[in-house]
């Protein structure tokens, strides 16, 4: 009994750190919008100026709905771009608006090669022109590339989001935060849009068990009555990026698939420049 009481007394010491508890930090993360997730993340939210890896079995399980509150906050608080590089689908503008994301901050980049893709991700992060960069690299991405992206996040004070197959969970990665996402089977039975988040890696402590996230609202339940082919022009102001962020001559806007917000007009869209994909309905991350 004496040993047990001594152990209990020791556990009450404030100077004792437990492996499943995150250390106190003065830094403030980006609120996720989900109170059940924030306490388990570094800095009580999405880590700023850092790479976050999201690993999932297939796209459209709710990975973007998980990020929507944070992206909306960034788009409203900052005037910098939110870059989408190599996304599997073209984001659906009405769904972005419904989520609170200002679409005039959205920059879609569609590189033609793996080299251009990695180059665009790194330069976007390091430029200082983007508050967040969402990237879907191919399977050839390696730890050395992610390490460079982490340094680029620090240089540009940008949040890097790397979407990868969950098969990469067995591989080591220098990304400070790695999350495994999968559909909640219970939610499938009840026709709810929930997702299960497992923290594979985080700074400062062992990860907890799976966290069930319940989405609120009907963002992915509505469907347009007819395919949407045009959008209203959202910006008539000409924009420019810092010189260090501009594409090299070998990858111009038309060749690399650079899409500017407000560029799509009725009857004037070009391949790779439409912000709306009719087949996606009102969901910007749901696979049909």
QUIPENOR-V295832 format. One record per backbone hydrogen bond with DSSP energy under -0.5 kcal/mol. CO is the residue of the C=O (numbers start at 1). NH is the residue of the N-H. If there is no record, write none. Layout:
CO	NH
CO	NH
This chain:
1	5
2	6
3	7
4	8
5	9
6	10
7	11
8	12
10	13
13	16
15	17
18	21
19	206
27	29
29	31
30	46
34	37
34	38
35	39
37	40
38	41
41	44
42	45
43	29
46	30
47	50
50	160
51	177
52	162
53	55
53	179
54	164
55	181
56	166
58	61
62	66
63	67
64	68
65	69
67	71
68	72
69	73
70	74
71	75
72	76
73	77
74	78
81	83
81	131
81	132
82	107
83	85
83	134
84	86
84	109
85	136
89	91
91	93
92	95
92	96
93	97
94	98
95	99
96	101
97	100
101	103
102	105
103	106
105	82
107	84
107	109
108	259
109	86
113	117
114	118
115	119
116	120
117	121
118	122
119	123
120	124
121	125
122	126
123	127
125	128
129	81
131	159
132	83
133	135
133	161
134	85
135	163
138	141
142	145
142	146
143	147
144	148
145	149
146	150
147	151
148	152
149	153
150	154
151	155
152	156
153	157
153	158
158	160
159	133
160	52
160	162
161	135
161	163
162	54
162	164
164	56
165	168
166	169
167	170
168	171
177	53
178	200
178	201
179	55
179	181
180	198
181	57
182	196
183	185
184	188
185	189
186	190
187	192
192	194
193	215
194	184
195	197
195	213
196	182
196	198
197	211
198	180
198	200
201	178
202	205
210	212
211	197
211	213
212	214
213	195
213	215
218	221
218	222
222	282
227	229
242	245
242	246
243	246
248	251
252	256
253	257
253	258
257	110
257	259
258	260
259	108
260	263
265	268
265	269
270	273
275	93
276	278
277	280
278	281
280	283
285	287
